């Protein structure tokens, strides 16, 4: 391409400081170095984790920064040594990399990677420099993906090449929210046909859990949220019952246990609150129940737990990126999408031009959106 090897000037939403709304600026994006890929982002979703960062919940994220981690785009150019993608390829940048070399990547039962932001900071690219500048200042990357920019640069092992037929404005959700929730049911919990499930939190991730439970053949899927406006969508996606804990006279775990006899077979927490984590754990049956934590807490403080909840046999698990090995599985998930094995489009409630990024965050905060997709 004509831009290859050159600095690109384009729009990006810069977060200058904690608590400030995003500012759409012209930024310079440097060409990719060895082992890197520069991507023209076509569409990006807004995830609650981006909002956590703006509120200052993650002290290891450095400002100023370009957020966004749920995007899809087209390779513009590649650095030296890159072999898995070429200019023109459709790709999804990955917020959980797959380096292929660490002990986790080499373990077929693990989908974690030591290059993940939970193991090493991703405020700069692996060579400890940034590709973004704005008004003469260096701007940090976020999870190495930074999809709130028209062009972004990521390491090759954080890019998945996908089917050229994929609509980027739809499959961008597979970069985080859909894959995370759907996989938590299919891969992490391994929901069995005929089982009962409870899902706490009906945002993009929680509703994707509902879809995963339905796809796995669960006979009863109980959706739990304090925002009753989410119930119609939950039922459309497969929930059999919807409960607002604020309408209950008893703690929600007691309500769910009574509804199901002994508690559900599988429970999922897709909010990130201590109270709902404990409630979800106590809602699954005391012997073989499996509770999966997906929601990212907005504060690092601990959780107090009655050990008897686990001593009777319950399993309490976490799930990162739905248990998918990212570079291996995202292309397959995109193919499943194209084969209509699931309809993640139903999660998209708003499509906005990129300039309205702050409006997208307002919809999220007000509980009026499931997923807003920004188009460049």
DODODREN-716977 format. One record per residue: z, y, x of N, C-alpha, C, O in turn. Coordinates in pm, whole numbers, padded with zeros to 5 digits, always signed. Layout:
! DODODREN-716977
ZYXZYXZYXZYX ...
END
This chain:
! DODODREN-716977
+00000-00120+00084+00000+00000+00000+00000+00125+00088+00039+00122+00204 -00045+00236+00027-00055+00362+00102+00081+00411+00150+00090+00484+00248 +00187+00371+00079+00322+00419+00113+00388+00335+00222+00492+00374+00276 +00328+00220+00255+00391+00128+00350+00420+00196+00484+00334+00265+00540 +00541+00175+00535+00580+00233+00664+00619+00379+00658+00655+00439+00760 +00613+00438+00538+00647+00580+00524+00773+00598+00442+00812+00510+00365 +00836+00713+00459+00949+00750+00373+00892+00782+00234+00791+00851+00222 +00958+00732+00129+00916+00762-00009+01015+00860-00070+01136+00840-00061 +00964+00965-00132+01049+01055-00209+01040+01015-00355+00931+01001-00409 +01156+00996-00419+01155+00951-00559+01285+00992-00626+01373+01051-00563 +01295+00959-00755+01418+00992-00829+01522+00882-00814+01488+00764-00802 +01647+00922-00815+01758+00826-00820+01875+00895-00887+01886+01017-00886 +01963+00814-00945+02086+00867-01004+02196+00853-00899+02239+00742-00868 +02240+00965-00846+02341+00963-00740+02480+00986-00799+02500+01079-00878 +02573+00901-00761+02715+00923-00796+02776+00995-00675+02801+00932-00572 +02800+01125-00688+02849+01203-00575+02998+01181-00550+03045+01186-00436 +03074+01155-00659+03219+01138-00645+03273+01063-00766+03210+01059-00872 +03392+01004-00750+03460+00935-00860+03480+01033-00977+03517+01149-00957 +03455+00983-01099+03484+01064-01217+03378+01165-01254+03387+01230-01358 +03276+01180-01169+03167+01274-01199+03052+01198-01264+03027+01082-01232 +02982+01264-01357+02867+01193-01414+02756+01184-01310+02753+01260-01213 +02665+01091-01331+02556+01069-01236+02462+01190-01237+02443+01256-01339 +02406+01215-01120+02316+01329-01106+02178+01277-01064+02164+01214-00959 +02075+01303-01148+01940+01256-01113+01883+01352-01010+01864+01471-01037 +01856+01299-00891+01815+01380-00775+01686+01324-00716+01646+01211-00744 +01621+01406-00633+01515+01352-00549+01579+01298-00422+01654+01369-00355 +01550+01172-00391+01605+01111-00269+01491+01066-00180+01377+01048-00224 +01524+01047-00051+01427+00987+00041+01468+00842+00065+01585+00813+00091 +01372+00752+00055+01398+00610+00078+01316+00565+00200+01193+00565+00197 +01388+00529+00305+01323+00490+00431+01253+00355+00416+01287+00277+00327 +01154+00328+00502+01085+00198+00495+01180+00084+00531+01282+00106+00597 +01147-00037+00488+01231-00152+00520+01227-00186+00668+01121-00178+00731 +01341-00223+00725+01346-00273+00863+01325-00424+00861+01300-00481+00755 +01336-00487+00975+01316-00633+00985+01407-00704+00885+01526-00673+00873 +01350-00801+00813+01429-00881+00719+01460-00810+00588+01541-00860+00510 +01398-00695+00564+01427-00617+00442+01302-00602+00354+01189-00618+00400 +01327-00570+00228+01220-00556+00129+01239-00424+00055+01350-00393+00010 +01133-00345+00042+01142-00223-00040+01076-00251-00174+00963-00298-00182 +01151-00223-00279+01110-00260-00415+01095-00135-00501+01180-00046-00498 +00987-00130-00577+00972-00026-00680+01039-00079-00806+00990-00172-00869 +01152-00019-00842+01226-00065-00960+01155-00014-01086+01124+00104-01098 +01130-00106-01179+01061-00071-01303+01160-00050-01417+01143+00038-01501 +01265-00133-01418+01364-00126-01526+01500-00169-01473+01509-00254-01384 +01606-00110-01528+01741-00150-01489+01836-00140-01608+01830-00045-01686 +01922-00240-01621+02025-00236-01724+02147-00160-01673+02163-00139-01553 +02233-00120-01767+02360-00056-01731+02470-00157-01763+02483-00202-01877 +02549-00193-01661+02654-00293-01675+02790-00225-01666+02804-00120-01602 +02890-00284-01730+03024-00224-01730+03082-00211-01589+03167-00125-01564 +03036-00298-01498+03087-00291-01360+03048-00157-01296+03125-00101-01217 +02931-00106-01329+02891+00027-01278+02989+00134-01326+03025+00225-01253 +03032+00120-01452+03129+00214-01510+03264+00204-01438+03329+00306-01413 +03306+00081-01406+03431+00063-01330+03425+00140-01198+03522+00205-01160 +03311+00134-01130+03297+00205-01002+03311+00355-01023+03379+00423-00946 +03245+00407-01127+03252+00551-01154+03394+00597-01183+03431+00710-01154 +03473+00506-01242+03613+00541-01271+03702+00528-01147+03819+00566-01151 +03647+00476-01037+03726+00464-00914+03806+00336-00904+03904+00329-00829 +03765+00232-00980+03842+00106-00981+03825+00024-00853+03910-00058-00821 +03716+00046-00781+03689-00036-00662+03691+00051-00538+03590+00111-00502 +03807+00058-00471+03819+00149-00357+03727+00115-00239+03705+00199-00152 +03674-00010-00236+03585-00044-00123+03442+00006-00141+03360-00008-00051 +03411+00064-00259+03278+00126-00278+03286+00270-00229+03371+00347-00273 +03196+00306-00137+03199+00440-00077+03101+00534-00146+02988+00496-00178 +03147+00657-00167+03064+00762-00227+03015+00856-00117+03076+00860-00011 +02907+00931-00140+02814+00922-00254+02737+00790-00250+02714+00733-00143 +02698+00742-00369+02639+00609-00379+02536+00606-00490+02545+00681-00587 +02437+00518-00475+02341+00491-00583+02381+00357-00644+02370+00253-00579 +02428+00359-00769+02475+00239-00836+02359+00162-00899+02242+00185-00868 +02394+00070-00989+02293-00011-01057+02277-00144-00985+02257-00148-00864 +02288-00255-01062+02274-00387-00997+02209-00488-01090+02220-00609-01069 +02141-00440-01194+02080-00530-01292+01937-00483-01316+01904-00431-01422 +01852-00503-01215+01718-00445-01222+01607-00547-01199+01631-00663-01167 +01485-00498-01217+01366-00579-01189+01256-00486-01142+01248-00372-01188 +01173-00534-01052+01069-00446-01000+00958-00521-00928+00940-00642-00943 +00885-00443-00848+00767-00495-00778+00782-00460-00630+00816-00347-00595 +00755-00558-00544+00765-00535-00400+00661-00431-00358+00542-00446-00385 +00709-00324-00292+00617-00220-00242+00577-00250-00098+00460-00239-00063 +00674-00289-00014+00643-00325+00125+00754-00413+00179+00864-00417+00123 +00726-00482+00288+00827-00570+00349+00839-00540+00497+00744-00496+00562 +00961-00564+00551+00985-00546+00693+00937-00669+00771+00896-00770+00715 +00945-00655+00901+00904-00761+00992+00979-00891+00962+01100-00889+00937 +00907-01003+00966+00971-01134+00951+00994-01180+00809+01040-01292+00788 +00964-01096+00710+00986-01137+00570+00871-01227+00526+00754-01191+00536 +00906-01346+00475+00802-01443+00440+00804-01485+00292+00703-01532+00240 +00919-01467+00224+00932-01523+00089+00870-01434-00019+00842-01482-00129 +00849-01306+00011+00785-01216-00085+00682-01130-00013+00689-01112+00108 +00587-01078-00091+00484-00990-00034+00461-00873-00129+00499-00881-00246 +00399-00764-00082+00373-00651-00171+00299-00696-00298+00205-00775-00292 +00344-00642-00412+00283-00677-00541+00358-00784-00617+00339-00799-00738 +00446-00859-00549+00523-00963-00618+00624-00900-00715+00685-00797-00685 +00641-00963-00830+00751-00923-00920+00879-00990-00872+00880-01108-00836 +00987-00913-00871+01113-00964-00816+01234-00913-00896+01226-00813-00967 +01345-00985-00880+01475-00938-00928+01565-00928-00805+01585-01028-00736 +01620-00808-00776+01716-00797-00667+01849-00861-00710+01888-00850-00826 +01917-00926-00616+02031-01009-00650+02164-00947-00607+02182-00915-00489 +02257-00931-00703+02387-00877-00666+02476-00984-00603+02580-00952-00546 +02436-01111-00613+02500-01217-00535+02390-01278-00449+02303-01349-00500 +02394-01252-00316+02284-01299-00230+02289-01452-00215+02382-01518-00260 +02187-01505-00149+02187-01646-00109+02124-01651+00029+02002-01662+00043 +02209-01643+00132+02157-01634+00269+02098-01767+00314+02012-01771+00402 +02145-01877+00253+02091-02008+00287+02150-02070+00412+02113-02181+00449 +02243-01997+00478+02294-02045+00607+02444-02064+00610+02494-02142+00691 +02519-01993+00525+02666-02003+00531+02714-02135+00470+02637-02206+00406 +02841-02166+00490+02895-02294+00442+02886-02306+00290+02870-02416+00237 +02896-02191+00218+02886-02195+00072+02742-02222+00028+02717-02303-00061 +02647-02153+00090+02506-02174+00055+02464-02319+00084+02383-02376+00011 +02520-02378+00190+02484-02515+00227+02553-02620+00140+02518-02738+00145 +02651-02577+00059+02722-02668-00030+02652-02667-00167+02651-02564-00234 +02595-02780-00207+02520-02781-00335+02608-02750-00456+02555-02713-00562 +02741-02765-00443+02828-02739-00558+02875-02594-00565+02944-02556-00660 +02838-02513-00467+02882-02373-00464+02764-02281-00489+02652-02309-00448 +02791-02169-00558+02686-02068-00570+02728-01939-00500+02659-01838-00509 +02841-01943-00430+02888-01825-00358+02809-01812-00227+02744-01907-00183 +02816-01693-00167+02752-01670-00037+02840-01574+00041+02892-01478-00014 +02858-01601+00169+02946-01516+00251+02889-01376+00272+02959-01287+00322 +02763-01354+00233+02706-01219+00240+02741-01138+00114+02701-01022+00102 +02816-01199+00022+02851-01132-00104+02943-01013-00079+03016-01009+00020 +02939-00915-00171+03022-00794-00157+03171-00825-00160+03251-00743-00117 +03210-00944-00209+03351-00979-00212+03399-01025-00073+03519-01030-00048 +03304-01058+00015+03340-01102+00150+03313-00997+00256+03384-00990+00356 +03211-00915+00236+03185-00807+00331+03134-00685+00255+03063-00700+00155 +03169-00565+00300+03125-00445+00225+02972-00437+00221+02904-00475+00316 +02921-00385+00110+02776-00369+00098+02740-00223+00073+02644-00192+00003 +02820-00134+00133+02791+00009+00120+02674+00051+00209+02609+00153+00185 +02648-00031+00311+02535-00010+00401+02460-00142+00409+02514-00247+00375 +02334-00138+00454+02260-00262+00471+02319-00339+00591+02400-00284+00665 +02280-00467+00610+02345-00549+00713+02348-00487+00853+02436-00518+00933 +02251-00400+00885+02253-00338+01020+02345-00215+01025+02346-00141+01123 +02423-00195+00915+02524-00087+00906+02462+00053+00901+02523+00151+00945 +02341+00062+00847+02281+00194+00821+02231+00196+00676+02217+00091+00612 +02204+00317+00626+02154+00331+00491+02005+00366+00494+01955+00421+00592 +01934+00334+00385+01793+00375+00372+01781+00496+00279+01670+00546+00259 +01892+00543+00225+01887+00654+00128+01940+00783+00188+02046+00784+00252 +01867+00893+00168+01923+01025+00197+01889+01118+00081+01788+01102+00013 +01976+01218+00061+01955+01317-00044+02015+01448+00002+02132+01455+00040 +01934+01553-00001+01980+01687+00042+02042+01681+00181+02142+01748+00208 +01983+01601+00268+02031+01592+00405+02153+01504+00425+02199+01486+00538 +02206+01448+00316+02325+01361+00328+02285+01214+00316+02193+01178+00243 +02359+01131+00389+02338+00987+00375+02403+00939+00245+02516+00977+00213 +02330+00857+00170+02382+00804+00044+02402+00653+00061+02317+00583+00117 +02515+00603+00011+02547+00461+00027+02469+00374-00071+02428+00417-00179 +02452+00248-00027+02397+00144-00116+02512+00087-00199+02629+00111-00169 +02478+00011-00303+02579-00055-00387+02538-00201-00406+02432-00230-00460 +02622-00291-00361+02595-00436-00367+02459-00468-00306+02399-00571-00337 +02409-00379-00220+02279-00392-00156+02161-00379-00252+02046-00389-00209 +02186-00357-00381+02071-00353-00472+02036-00213-00521+01919-00177-00525 +02136-00133-00560+02112+00008-00597+01989+00026-00685+01890+00086-00644 +01996-00028-00806+01877-00024-00894+01861+00105-00971+01762+00122-01042 +01957+00199-00960+01940+00330-01024+01856+00422-00934+01885+00541-00922 +01755+00365-00872+01662+00442-00787+01522+00386-00811+01504+00266-00830 +01423+00477-00809+01286+00431-00831+01239+00336-00722+01156+00248-00747 +01292+00352-00601+01266+00259-00491+01399+00225-00426+01485+00311-00410 +01414+00099-00388+01537+00056-00321+01499-00041-00210+01393-00102-00214 +01588-00055-00112+01563-00147+00000+01676-00249+00004+01794-00213+00005 +01639-00377+00005+01740-00484+00004+01705-00590+00108+01588-00606+00144 +01806-00665+00156+01778-00777+00247+01696-00884+00174+01709-00902+00053 +01612-00954+00248+01526-01057+00188+01608-01162+00113+01564-01212+00009 +01727-01196+00165+01805-01302+00099+01878-01253-00026+01955-01327-00087 +01852-01127-00065+01905-01076-00193+01790-01040-00287+01800-00947-00367 +01679-01114-00275+01562-01091-00360+01511-01226-00412+01496-01321-00335 +01484-01233-00542+01424-01354-00601+01286-01319-00654+01270-01227-00734 +01187-01393-00607+01050-01375-00656+01039-01446-00791+01081-01561-00805 +00981-01377-00890+00974-01435-01025+00829-01444-01074+00737-01389-01012 +00810-01512-01184+00678-01534-01244+00608-01400-01271+00667-01310-01330 +00483-01387-01228+00411-01259-01249+00393-01224-01397+00363-01109-01429 +00411-01321-01487+00395-01293-01631+00521-01231-01692+00519-01189-01807 +00631-01225-01616+00759-01181-01673+00758-01032-01706+00716-00951-01623 +00804-00994-01827+00816-00852-01862+00941-00794-01795+01053-00832-01829 +00922-00703-01700+01034-00655-01619+01138-00579-01701+01256-00579-01668 +01093-00514-01810+01187-00437-01893+01278-00528-01975+01372-00481-02038 +01251-00659-01974+01335-00756-02046+01413-00845-01949+01533-00866-01966 +01345-00896-01847+01413-00992-01756+01507-00923-01658+01577-00991-01583 +01510-00789-01657+01608-00722-01570+01750-00769-01603+01836-00771-01515 +01776-00805-01730+01910-00851-01770+01952-00978-01696+02071-01007-01685 +01854-01053-01646+01886-01177-01574+01942-01147-01435+01991-01236-01366 +01935-01019-01393+01991-00980-01265+02143-00973-01265+02205-00968-01158 +02205-00973-01384+02351-00974-01390+02399-01031-01523+02433-01149-01531 +02402-00948-01627+02476-00979-01749+02441-01111-01816+02530-01192-01843 +02313-01133-01844+02277-01255-01915+02309-01378-01831+02373-01472-01879 +02265-01379-01706+02285-01496-01620+02433-01528-01603+02473-01644-01601 +02515-01422-01591+02659-01438-01570+02725-01506-01689+02803-01599-01671 +02694-01460-01810+02757-01517-01929+02702-01654-01966+02778-01748-01990 +02572-01664-01970+02505-01790-02008+02546-01901-01912+02577-02012-01953 +02545-01870-01782+02580-01970-01682+02727-02009-01684+02762-02122-01651 +02815-01915-01724+02957-01948-01732+02979-02062-01831+03065-02147-01810 +02900-02065-01939+02911-02172-02039+02842-02300-01990+02898-02409-01999 +02721-02285-01938+02639-02401-01901+02686-02465-01769+02703-02587-01761 +02707-02382-01667+02737-02434-01533+02886-02446-01503+02931-02549-01452 +02962-02340-01533+03102-02338-01492+03188-02423-01586+03262-02511-01541 +03177-02397-01716+03256-02475-01813+03192-02611-01840+03262-02708-01869 +03060-02616-01830+02984-02736-01868+03020-02777-02012+03063-02890-02038 +03000-02683-02103+03031-02704-02245+02958-02828-02298+02839-02848-02272 +03032-02911-02370+02975-03036-02422+02932-03020-02568+02989-02939-02642 +02832-03098-02610+02790-03094-02750+02907-03128-02843+02987-03216-02813 +02915-03059-02957+03018-03087-03056+03153-03024-03028+03247-03042-03104 +03162-02949-02917+03292-02892-02878+03319-02759-02949+03232-02703-03015 +03444-02710-02931+03481-02580-02987+03503-02481-02872+03558-02517-02768 +03460-02357-02894+03467-02255-02790+03523-02125-02848+03505-02096-02966 +03590-02048-02763+03632-01913-02801+03585-01817-02692+03600-01845-02573 +03528-01705-02734+03477-01605-02639+03546-01472-02664+03534-01415-02772 +03620-01424-02563+03691-01297-02572+03605-01187-02511+03574-01191-02392 +03566-01090-02592+03485-00978-02543+03339-01001-02574+03278-01096-02525 +03280-00913-02657+03143-00933-02704+03050-00824-02654+02973-00766-02730 +03060-00796-02524+02961-00710-02460+02842-00795-02420+02824-00905-02471 +02761-00744-02328+02642-00819-02285+02677-00955-02226+02606-01053-02250 +02786-00961-02148+02824-01088-02085+02881-01184-02190+02840-01300-02196 +02976-01137-02272+03037-01223-02372+02935-01279-02471+02942-01397-02508 +02840-01197-02513+02738-01245-02606+02645-01346-02538+02590-01435-02604 +02627-01332-02407+02548-01431-02332+02623-01563-02324+02562-01670-02323 +02759-01556-02317+02840-01678-02323+02818-01746-02457+02800-01868-02463 +02819-01668-02565+02795-01724-02699+02662-01799-02700+02653-01910-02752 +02557-01738-02643+02426-01802-02638+02430-01932-02558+02366-02031-02594 +02507-01929-02446+02518-02049-02363+02591-02161-02435+02550-02277-02427 +02698-02127-02507+02773-02228-02583+02684-02291-02691+02688-02412-02714 +02605-02205-02756+02516-02257-02860+02410-02348-02798+02381-02455-02851 +02353-02305-02687+02249-02385-02620+02305-02521-02576+02233-02621-02574 +02434-02523-02541+02497-02647-02496+02538-02737-02613+02583-02849-02592 +02523-02688-02737+02549-02771-02854+02691-02762-02909+02734-02851-02983 +02764-02656-02876+02899-02641-02931+02891-02634-03083+02799-02573-03139 +02988-02698-03150+02984-02700-03297+03054-02580-03358+03024-02539-03470 +03149-02523-03282+03220-02405-03334+03236-02305-03220+03285-02339-03113 +03194-02182-03244+03202-02076-03144+03274-01958-03208+03219-01892-03297 +03396-01933-03162+03477-01826-03222+03470-01703-03132+03509-01708-03015 +03419-01594-03187+03400-01471-03110+03517-01376-03139+03554-01354-03254 +03575-01320-03033+03695-01237-03045+03668-01099-02985+03631-01088-02869 +03688-00993-03066+03671-00856-03014+03745-00760-03107+03760-00787-03226 +03790-00648-03053+03856-00547-03137+03755-00450-03198+03792-00362-03276 +03627-00466-03161+03522-00381-03218+03440-00466-03315+03354-00543-03275 +03469-00449-03446+03404-00535-03545+03253-00508-03557+03180-00588-03615 +03208-00396-03502+03064-00366-03505+02983-00468-03423+02862-00477-03438 +03051-00544-03338+02979-00641-03255+02962-00776-03325+02892-00863-03274 +03027-00793-03440+03031-00925-03503+02895-00971-03557+02861-01089-03549 +02817-00879-03612+02687-00919-03669+02598-00976-03559+02533-01079-03579 +02595-00910-03444+02514-00958-03332+02567-01093-03282+02489-01182-03249 +02700-01108-03276+02758-01235-03231+02714-01349-03322+02681-01458-03274 +02715-01325-03453+02674-01430-03548+02526-01462-03533+02484-01577-03541 +02447-01357-03512+02302-01376-03493+02277-01466-03371+02182-01545-03371 +02361-01454-03268+02340-01529-03145+02407-01666-03145+02390-01743-03050 +02484-01699-03250+02539-01834-03257+02687-01846-03287+02737-01957-03304 +02760-01733-03295+02902-01743-03327+02919-01795-03470+02848-01753-03561 +03016-01888-03488+03042-01940-03622+03154-01862-03690+03157-01854-03813 +03245-01806-03612+03357-01727-03665+03373-01602-03579+03346-01606-03458 +03415-01492-03639+03445-01370-03563+03584-01321-03602+03617-01313-03721 +03665-01289-03503+03802-01247-03530+03835-01118-03456+03804-01104-03337 +03897-01025-03527+03950-00904-03465+04102-00923-03452+04172-00929-03552 +04153-00933-03327+04297-00956-03309+04384-00851-03378+04499-00879-03412 +04330-00731-03399+04408-00624-03464+04429-00651-03612+04515-00590-03675 +04349-00744-03668+04367-00781-03808+04462-00900-03824+04491-00941-03936 +04510-00954-03712+04593-01075-03717+04742-01038-03714+04782-00943-03647 +04821-01116-03787+04967-01094-03787+05034-01160-03667+05146-01124-03630 +04965-01257-03606+05022-01332-03493+04938-01307-03369+04826-01257-03380 +04990-01340-03250+04908-01331-03128+04781-01415-03144+04782-01521-03207 +04674-01366-03088+04542-01430-03107+04542-01575-03061+04473-01658-03120 +04620-01609-02955+04620-01748-02909+04679-01841-03015+04636-01955-03029 +04777-01791-03090+04836-01873-03198+04736-01889-03313+04724-01996-03372 +04664-01780-03343+04563-01785-03450+04456-01888-03416+04418-01969-03500 +04406-01885-03292+04300-01977-03250+04350-02121-03248+04278-02213-03286 +04474-02139-03204+04530-02275-03200+04542-02331-03342+04512-02449-03365 +04586-02248-03437+04596-02294-03576+04459-02324-03636+04442-02421-03709 +04361-02239-03603+04226-02257-03658+04163-02388-03614+04084-02449-03687 +04198-02432-03492+04129-02546-03432+04216-02672-03424+04169-02776-03378 +04340-02663-03468+04428-02778-03462+04509-02782-03334+04632-02779-03338 +04442-02790-03219+04514-02796-03091+04468-02691-02991+04505-02695-02874 +04388-02597-03036+04329-02502-02942+04185-02543-02914+04145-02656-02942 +04107-02451-02861+03964-02479-02837+03946-02566-02713+04037-02578-02631 +03829-02626-02700+03798-02704-02580+03768-02612-02462+03803-02642-02348 +03703-02500-02491+03664-02406-02385+03691-02263-02431+03657-02226-02544 +03752-02184-02346+03769-02042-02376+03714-01960-02260+03715-02004-02145 +03666-01841-02293+03602-01754-02193+03656-01613-02208+03668-01562-02319 +03690-01550-02095+03736-01411-02098+03629-01325-02032+03603-01337-01912 +03567-01238-02112+03458-01154-02061+03492-01006-02078+03407-00925-02115 +03619-00972-02050+03664-00833-02062+03720-00784-01928+03676-00682-01875 +03817-00859-01876+03880-00819-01750+04017-00757-01770+04062-00679-01687 +04085-00793-01881+04220-00743-01906+04320-00856-01889+04295-00970-01929 +04436-00824-01830+04537-00927-01807+04579-00995-01936+04589-01118-01942 +04603-00915-02041+04652-00970-02168+04552-01071-02225+04590-01178-02274 +04423-01036-02219+04324-01128-02277+04301-01248-02187+04263-01355-02235 +04322-01233-02056+04310-01350-01967+04415-01455-02004+04385-01574-02014 +04539-01409-02024+04647-01502-02061+04623-01558-02202+04644-01677-02227 +04579-01471-02293+04552-01517-02430+04441-01622-02431+04450-01722-02503 +04338-01601-02351+04227-01697-02345+04276-01831-02289+04241-01938-02340 +04359-01824-02185+04412-01947-02126+04496-02023-02228+04483-02145-02241 +04582-01951-02299+04671-02016-02396+04596-02065-02520+04650-02144-02598 +04472-02018-02539+04395-02056-02658+04326-02191-02643+04290-02253-02742 +04308-02236-02519+04240-02365-02503+04345-02476-02506+04462-02452-02478 +04303-02596-02541+04403-02701-02565+04477-02738-02438+04422-02732-02328 +04604-02778-02455+04699-02784-02344+04670-02897-02246+04726-02899-02136 +04584-02990-02284+04561-03104-02196+04426-03098-02124+04420-03100-02001 +04319-03089-02203+04186-03091-02141+04113-02958-02153+03996-02947-02116 +04182-02856-02206+04117-02726-02226+04075-02663-02095+04144-02673-01993 +03960-02597-02099+03908-02526-01981+03893-02379-02017+03826-02345-02114 +03954-02293-01937+03940-02149-01957+03865-02090-01839+03901-02113-01724 +03760-02014-01868+03678-01954-01762+03695-01802-01764+03675-01737-01867 +03733-01747-01650+03747-01601-01634+03617-01545-01579+03567-01589-01475 +03562-01446-01650+03437-01384-01608+03455-01234-01591+03395-01172-01502 +03539-01174-01677+03557-01029-01677+03616-00979-01546+03710-01038-01493 +03561-00870-01494+03610-00811-01369+03724-00716-01403+03705-00621-01480 +03845-00739-01346+03957-00650-01378+03933-00511-01320+03874-00497-01213 +03979-00407-01392+03957-00272-01342+04072-00226-01253+04072-00113-01206 +04171-00315-01230+04274-00280-01133+04312-00408-01058+04308-00516-01116 +04350-00395-00931+04375-00514-00849+04513-00575-00868+04549-00669-00797 +04592-00524-00964+04730-00571-00977+04734-00715-01028+04640-00762-01093 +04845-00783-00999+04858-00926-01029+04881-00956-01176+04884-00867-01261 +04897-01084-01203+04909-01132-01340+05028-01227-01342+05044-01308-01250 +05113-01219-01445+05226-01313-01450+05195-01423-01550+05144-01398-01659 +05226-01545-01510+05180-01662-01584+05294-01762-01598+05368-01788-01503 +05308-01819-01717+05402-01929-01736+05335-02056-01684+05234-02099-01741 +05388-02117-01577+05319-02233-01518+05305-02351-01613+05221-02438-01592 +05386-02355-01719+05373-02465-01815+05236-02464-01884+05190-02568-01932 +05173-02347-01887+05038-02343-01946+04943-02435-01869+04852-02493-01928 +04964-02447-01739+04874-02529-01656+04928-02670-01632+04850-02764-01616 +05060-02685-01630+05119-02815-01593+05086-02926-01692+05094-03045-01659 +05050-02887-01815+05015-02990-01914+04871-03039-01897+04830-03135-01962 +04796-02973-01811+04661-03023-01783+04546-02924-01799+04432-02956-01766 +04575-02805-01850+04466-02707-01865+04401-02676-01731+04463-02689-01625 +04274-02636-01736+04201-02591-01617+04169-02443-01634+04118-02401-01738 +04198-02366-01530+04168-02222-01532+04071-02195-01419+04105-02213-01302 +03952-02152-01452+03846-02135-01352+03791-01993-01353+03800-01922-01453 +03736-01954-01241+03660-01830-01236+03512-01863-01229+03474-01976-01199 +03430-01764-01258+03285-01783-01252+03222-01656-01198+03244-01547-01251 +03143-01670-01092+03070-01556-01037+02921-01579-01059+02867-01683-01023 +02856-01481-01118+02711-01488-01145+02675-01618-01218+02568-01675-01196 +02767-01663-01305+02735-01778-01390+02716-01910-01317+02663-02005-01374 +02760-01916-01191+02747-02041-01117+02605-02070-01068+02580-02178-01014 +02513-01976-01087+02374-01999-01041+02363-01970-00891+02414-01868-00845 +02298-02057-00815+02256-02022-00679+02141-01923-00696+02034-01960-00744 +02163-01799-00658+02078-01691-00709+01929-01703-00677+01846-01697-00768 +01894-01719-00550+01750-01720-00518+01681-01845-00571+01563-01841-00606 +01757-01956-00578+01699-02081-00630+01683-02075-00781+01581-02121-00835 +01783-02019-00850+01790-02037-00996+01730-01924-01079+01682-01949-01190 +01732-01801-01027+01680-01690-01110+01531-01710-01143+01492-01685-01257 +01448-01753-01048+01308-01778-01087+01297-01882-01198+01212-01870-01287 +01383-01986-01194+01379-02090-01298+01427-02033-01433+01372-02067-01538 +01529-01947-01428+01577-01885-01552+01469-01798-01614+01451-01796-01736 +01397-01725-01530+01286-01641-01580+01181-01730-01646+01127-01695-01751 +01151-01845-01584+01055-01938-01645+01106-01988-01780+01029-02000-01875 +01236-02018-01787+01294-02062-01915+01282-01952-02020+01256-01979-02137 +01302-01827-01977+01285-01713-02068+01142-01711-02122+01121-01695-02242 +01045-01727-02033+00904-01723-02075+00870-01841-02166+00780-01832-02249 +00943-01952-02150+00923-02069-02236+01003-02057-02367+01004-02149-02449 +01069-01941-02384+01148-01913-02505+01264-02011-02525+01298-02046-02638 +01324-02056-02414+01442-02145-02424+01564-02065-02471+01659-02122-02525 +01562-01935-02450+01668-01845-02499+01603-01709-02522+01495-01681-02471 +01671-01625-02601+01616-01491-02628+01715-01383-02584+01791-01330-02666 +01713-01352-02457+01804-01250-02403+01765-01109-02450+01844-01016-02436 +01644-01094-02505+01601-00962-02556+01696-00911-02664+01711-00790-02681 +01761-01003-02736+01849-00962-02846+01970-00884-02796+02039-00819-02875 +01997-00889-02665+02109-00813-02610+02073-00666-02588+02161-00581-02574 +01943-00636-02586+01899-00498-02557+01903-00416-02685+01821-00436-02776 +01999-00324-02692+02012-00241-02813+01948-00105-02795+01911-00040-02894 +01933-00059-02671+01876+00073-02644+01784+00066-02523+01815+00002-02423 +01670+00134-02533+01580+00150-02419+01562+00300-02399+01519+00371-02490 +01596+00347-02280+01598+00492-02255+01515+00526-02132+01504+00444-02040 +01456+00646-02128+01394+00689-02003+01503+00711-01898+01616+00747-01931 +01468+00689-01771+01567+00695-01663+01645+00826-01661+01763+00828-01625 +01581+00934-01699+01647+01066-01699+01771+01068-01790+01858+01153-01773 +01777+00975-01885+01890+00972-01980+01998+00872-01938+02069+00818-02022 +02009+00848-01808+02106+00750-01758+02248+00781-01806+02322+00689-01840 +02288+00908-01808+02424+00941-01851+02446+00912-02000+02556+00876-02042 +02338+00928-02078+02346+00895-02221+02372+00744-02237+02446+00702-02325 +02309+00666-02151+02330+00521-02152+02476+00486-02127+02531+00396-02191 +02540+00557-02032+02681+00533-02003+02769+00578-02121+02871+00515-02150 +02730+00686-02188+02807+00731-02305+02804+00625-02416+02906+00599-02480 +02687+00565-02438+02675+00459-02540+02766+00341-02504+02830+00282-02591 +02771+00308-02375+02856+00197-02328+03003+00228-02354+03077+00145-02407 +03046+00349-02316+03187+00387-02332+03227+00390-02479+03341+00356-02513 +03135+00429-02565+03165+00442-02708+03157+00307-02781+03188+00298-02899 +03115+00201-02707+03103+00069-02770+02985+00062-02866+02982-00023-02955 +02886+00153-02847+02773+00157-02939+02654+00073-02891+02560+00048-02967 +02658+00031-02765+02545-00046-02710+02594-00182-02665+02712-00200-02636 +02504-00278-02659+02532-00403-02588+02472-00384-02447+02545-00381-02348 +02340-00373-02441+02277-00338-02315+02177-00226-02339+02093-00232-02429 +02188-00122-02255+02085-00017-02251+02001-00044-02127+02053-00066-02018 +01869-00042-02146+01777-00060-02035+01711+00075-02006+01658+00140-02096 +01715+00114-01879+01651+00239-01835+01515+00207-01777+01500+00114-01697 +01416+00285-01818+01278+00265-01768+01237+00383-01681+01259+00498-01718 +01179+00354-01566+01131+00461-01475+00992+00509-01518+00935+00598-01455 
END
